[in-house]
Amino acid sequence: MNQYETVFILTPVLSDDQMKEAVNKFKGVLTEMGAEIINEENWGLKKLAYPIEKKSTGFYVLIEFKTAPENVKVLETAYRRDERVLRYLTVKMEKYAAAYAEKRRNNQKED
């Protein structure tokens, strides 16, 4: 099992409940495949660098998880099929990136 980090941007026209439901949907996709969710961060509504589908803001969400490599394709297919997702990016974390992410999480808990 590899460690991955995925960031996706949801359309800004969603209500708070709709946004949480979308995040839970993608977390459900991961847990159904046996993935272990390590961390979830809601970065909130942020301005986009350039307009996407005539929208200048979006809800950013980060999820760190461990899963088998073939399960990432299933997750990204779920992103593509959901019209609420403007953009997404999933990266495999190397051991140094995973160590840095854990250190960053621990620093946030102390604040």
Secondary structure, DSSP 8 states (H G I E B T S, - for coil): -EEEEEEEEE-TTS-HHHHHHHHHHHHHHHHHTT-EEEEEEEEEEEEEEEEETTEEEEEEEEEEEEE-THHHHHHHHHHHH-TTEEEEEEEE--HHHHHHHHHHHHHHHH-
